[in-house]
Amino acid sequence: MSDSMRSVQKVDVLIVGGGMVGLAMACALREQPDVRVMVVERREIQPQLSLGSDMRVSAIIEGTANILRGMGVWDQLQNVSESIQQMRVWDQQEVGGARFEALEVGLQELGRLVPNSEIQYAMLNVLADCEHIDVYCPAHIESINFKTDAVYLSLDQGQHVQASLVVGADGAQSWLREQAGISHYQRDYAQKAIVANVRPQQHHRNTAYQRFLAGGPLAFLPLPKGLCSIVWSLAHEEAEQYMQLDDALFLDELNLAFGPVLGRIEEVGERGAFPLVGRLSQHFVQHRLALIGDAAHVIHPLAGLGVNLGIRDAIVLAQEVAMAIRYQEDPGSMDVLALYRKNRVPDVLSVMASMEAFHHVFTSKYAVVGKLRRAGMLMFSNSGALKKSLMRTAMGLNLAVPANVMTTAKKQI
Ligand SMILES: Cc1cc2nc3c(=O)[nH]c(=O)nc-3n(C[C@H](O)[C@H](O)[C@H](O)COP(=O)(O)OP(=O)(O)OC[C@H]3O[C@@H](n4cnc5c(N)ncnc54)[C@H](O)[C@@H]3O)c2cc1C
């Protein structure tokens, strides 16, 4: 059959990448039957078969939980996630640490720790009944052609697609960003994060621990069954050396670094090491293209906010697309996409700047910065209203959630 005879599927939005952020955008459009959506994900998505077996987990803050609740995703995650009710932050000097409790802001939890694959799987479940949303997974895009009237794509399974808007949700190394010729700024932290699940002697008591060491932060985050997920940021060479150690020697180093807060750390599962690089795309949008999530911005994982930020991109873009289609506007036009950019850039830049400031303040080797940091943490811990207000901001509770997502959230409460 010649190309001209093959049928072309027309969609309003084609999302490249079915990670947590790409699928969140599709879920935010699940109640908009007039918006035809296609998601193309290159990898198969499988839930983890046993709790604690997935080392890629994310802290989902309460503000994002509200969004996922509205999408019908959150309830599915209760049995495969763990509640974070407190957070303790301290540095290697062991003095002047800060403590945050959900009850201080009138909530039961600050957030939950959830395996990434479970979030994706729950989102796929939500999309299963949506006739206006097609998910191709695993599938590849073989060619893409940006034209003024639309974007033309071919998939490896032979489909030809015409989209008014393509959305890059394909992660930090975004293929789509590269195809569109959009460059990015990069900040190499010269660090790697070692990620693993561990079993401490004592129960974590639903507390997230973050210890700032000279080489970088070491986080212990609560998982079901008393396990913890660790994220340990270290200089490249040091991380490589620790990755080579056998489990017993690695545990010795880990115990030394974390201290006796949870008794001895007794077991460690499979370890992974991820290079820490900050990235900011030079443009979030151009005619017929929008970038969301890590494709648009990558931040240091020290505050566990990356995917939370990405899900906020996803719902704002979904909202603008839905509005455009309701009023018969072109969702791929710069008029519409500029609204998304205008809404998201300030939030993204302010989170990136805060992460950068934290990184400097907590890795500085100057004694005076160390003293100021400890004094600052102490003052902050006792600052009452200021602390509550900053906690609400950090938990994403002060951000407006677009109306279409909130409508469903209210219906479910
Ligand atoms: C060590 C570490 C710990 C972290 N902890 C947290 C945390 O606690 N909380 C938090 O909020 N964030 C955390 N983050 C950040 C978080 O993991 C990312 O922000 C998040 O995964 C970004 O989601 P995404 O969907 O944008 O991209 P990704 O998760 O990278 O997903 C992109 C998807 O696109 C697919 N894809 C790629 N290319 C193509 C293509 N050409 N065609 C089709 N599909 C494609 C990929 O297979 C993938 O499924 C952490 C990051 C690291 C490194």
The ligand as a Tripos MOL2 file, in Angstrom:
@<TRIPOS>MOLECULE
LIG
   53    58     1     0     0
SMALL
NO_CHARGES

@<TRIPOS>ATOM
      1 C1         17.6170    9.7450   42.3870 C.3       1 LIG1
      2 C2         16.3650   10.5090   42.0680 C.ar      1 LIG1
      3 C3         15.3700   10.6010   43.0250 C.ar      1 LIG1
      4 C4         14.2020   11.3520   42.7570 C.ar      1 LIG1
      5 N1         13.2380   11.4540   43.7150 N.ar      1 LIG1
      6 C5         12.1450   12.2240   43.4830 C.ar      1 LIG1
      7 C6         11.1350   12.3790   44.4730 C.ar      1 LIG1
      8 O1         11.2110   11.8500   45.5710 O.2       1 LIG1
      9 N2         10.0650   13.1890   44.1820 N.ar      1 LIG1
     10 C7          9.9630   13.8230   42.9770 C.ar      1 LIG1
     11 O2          9.0020   14.5840   42.7810 O.2       1 LIG1
     12 N3         10.8800   13.6660   42.0180 N.ar      1 LIG1
     13 C8         11.9700   12.8830   42.2340 C.ar      1 LIG1
     14 N4         12.9050   12.7170   41.2540 N.ar      1 LIG1
     15 C9         12.6730   13.3190   39.9360 C.3       1 LIG1
     16 C10        11.6890   12.4650   39.1180 C.3       1 LIG1
     17 O3         12.1540   11.1380   39.0400 O.3       1 LIG1
     18 C11        11.5460   13.0500   37.7150 C.3       1 LIG1
     19 O4         11.2560   14.4280   37.8330 O.3       1 LIG1
     20 C12        10.3950   12.3560   36.9770 C.3       1 LIG1
     21 O5         10.6840   11.0040   36.7660 O.3       1 LIG1
     22 C13        10.1190   13.0470   35.6470 C.3       1 LIG1
     23 O6          9.0260   12.4010   35.0410 O.3       1 LIG1
     24 P1          8.8020   12.5160   33.4650 P.3       1 LIG1
     25 O7          7.5810   11.7250   33.1710 O.co2     1 LIG1
     26 O8          8.9000   13.9420   33.0530 O.co2     1 LIG1
     27 O9         10.0940   11.8320   32.8430 O.3       1 LIG1
     28 P2         10.5430   10.3090   32.9210 P.3       1 LIG1
     29 O10        10.2220    9.7230   34.2380 O.co2     1 LIG1
     30 O11        11.9760   10.2810   32.4840 O.co2     1 LIG1
     31 O12         9.6300    9.6030   31.8380 O.3       1 LIG1
     32 C14         9.8300    9.8000   30.4620 C.3       1 LIG1
     33 C15         9.1370    8.6740   29.7240 C.3       1 LIG1
     34 O13         9.2780    8.8970   28.3280 O.3       1 LIG1
     35 C16         9.6200    7.6940   27.6880 C.3       1 LIG1
     36 N5         10.3340    8.0460   26.4530 N.ar      1 LIG1
     37 C17        11.5590    8.6210   26.3450 C.ar      1 LIG1
     38 N6         11.8500    8.8450   25.0520 N.ar      1 LIG1
     39 C18        10.7920    8.4010   24.3350 C.ar      1 LIG1
     40 C19        10.5030    8.3600   22.9430 C.ar      1 LIG1
     41 N7         11.3660    8.8230   22.0250 N.pl3     1 LIG1
     42 N8          9.3200    7.8290   22.5470 N.ar      1 LIG1
     43 C20         8.4300    7.3560   23.4620 C.ar      1 LIG1
     44 N9          8.6610    7.3690   24.7900 N.ar      1 LIG1
     45 C21         9.8220    7.8980   25.2140 C.ar      1 LIG1
     46 C22        10.4570    6.9440   28.7100 C.3       1 LIG1
     47 O14        10.4450    5.5450   28.4650 O.3       1 LIG1
     48 C23         9.7560    7.3110   30.0110 C.3       1 LIG1
     49 O15         8.7310    6.4110   30.3490 O.3       1 LIG1
     50 C24        14.0600   11.9820   41.4920 C.ar      1 LIG1
     51 C25        15.0580   11.8670   40.5130 C.ar      1 LIG1
     52 C26        16.2110   11.1350   40.8080 C.ar      1 LIG1
     53 C27        17.2880   11.0310   39.7520 C.3       1 LIG1
@<TRIPOS>BOND
     1     1     2 1
     2     2     3 ar
     3     2    52 ar
     4     3     4 ar
     5     4     5 ar
     6     4    50 ar
     7     5     6 ar
     8     6     7 ar
     9     6    13 1
    10     7     8 2
    11     7     9 ar
    12     9    10 ar
    13    10    11 2
    14    10    12 ar
    15    12    13 ar
    16    13    14 ar
    17    14    15 1
    18    14    50 ar
    19    15    16 1
    20    16    17 1
    21    16    18 1
    22    18    19 1
    23    18    20 1
    24    20    21 1
    25    20    22 1
    26    22    23 1
    27    23    24 1
    28    24    25 2
    29    24    26 1
    30    24    27 1
    31    27    28 1
    32    28    29 2
    33    28    30 1
    34    28    31 1
    35    31    32 1
    36    32    33 1
    37    33    34 1
    38    33    48 1
    39    34    35 1
    40    35    36 1
    41    35    46 1
    42    36    37 ar
    43    36    45 ar
    44    37    38 ar
    45    38    39 ar
    46    39    40 ar
    47    39    45 ar
    48    40    41 1
    49    40    42 ar
    50    42    43 ar
    51    43    44 ar
    52    44    45 ar
    53    46    47 1
    54    46    48 1
    55    48    49 1
    56    50    51 ar
    57    51    52 ar
    58    52    53 1
@<TRIPOS>SUBSTRUCTURE
     1 LIG1         1 GROUP 0 **** ****
